[in-house]
Amino acid sequence: MSAHHFLLHLKLLSLTVAFRSLCLSMFLSAFVLRHPLVASAVFGATKISQLTEVLQATRIHLSEEIVSEINEVHARYPNPCP
């Protein structure tokens, strides 16, 4: 997949997240943290605002519909940066 296609899908994902009133970093952090194979995650927060977003992400419940949408994009583009 080209970088153009990856950026297009990232933009669509951003719109989906914006529609649900979540910033992209909180949305993606919540997704990573809910994965059953993830015991912990390391975030490179360098500002208090970034740390706040990560902490807020721990309280976000992602519906099965949202997780399904993410999984559909991943199934279509399993390796976005070959």
C-alpha positions in Angstrom: 0.0 0.0 0.0 1.3 3.4 -0.9 1.8 6.2 1.7 -1.0 8.1 0.0 -3.5 5.2 0.7 -2.3 5.0 4.3 -2.7 8.7 4.9 -6.2 8.6 3.3 -7.3 5.9 5.7 -5.7 7.7 8.6 -7.7 10.8 7.6 -10.9 8.8 7.4 -10.1 7.3 10.8 -9.5 10.8 12.2 -12.9 11.9 10.9 -14.5 8.9 12.5 -12.9 9.7 15.8 -13.8 13.4 15.5 -17.4 12.4 14.9 -17.3 10.5 18.2 -15.8 13.5 20.1 -12.5 11.8 20.8 -9.0 13.0 19.9 -7.1 10.5 17.8 -4.4 9.8 20.4 -7.0 9.0 23.0 -8.9 6.8 20.6 -5.8 4.8 19.6 -4.6 4.6 23.1 -7.9 3.2 24.3 -7.8 0.6 21.4 -4.2 -0.5 22.3 -5.1 -0.8 26.0 -8.2 -2.9 25.4 -6.4 -5.5 23.4 -6.3 -8.8 25.3 -2.7 -9.6 24.4 -1.4 -6.2 25.7 -0.3 -6.3 29.3 1.1 -2.8 29.3 1.8 0.0 26.9 4.6 2.6 26.8 3.6 6.1 25.8 6.1 8.8 24.8 4.3 11.7 26.5 6.5 14.7 26.7 3.8 17.2 27.8 1.3 17.2 30.6 -1.5 17.5 28.0 -0.3 14.3 26.3 -0.1 12.4 29.6 -3.6 13.6 30.4 -4.9 12.2 27.1 -3.4 8.8 27.9 -4.8 8.8 31.3 -8.3 9.7 30.0 -8.0 6.9 27.4 -7.9 4.4 30.2 -11.5 5.4 31.0 -12.8 5.2 27.5 -15.1 2.3 26.6 -14.9 1.4 22.9 -18.1 -0.2 21.6 -17.9 -3.4 19.6 -19.0 -1.3 16.6 -16.0 0.9 16.9 -13.6 -2.0 17.4 -15.1 -3.7 14.4 -14.5 -0.6 12.2 -10.9 -0.5 13.3 -10.5 -4.2 12.6 -12.0 -3.8 9.1 -9.4 -1.2 8.3 -6.6 -3.4 9.7 -7.8 -6.4 7.8 -7.8 -4.4 4.6 -4.3 -2.9 5.3 -2.5 -5.2 7.7 0.9 -3.7 6.9 0.4 0.0 6.2 4.1 0.8 5.9 5.7 -2.1 4.0 
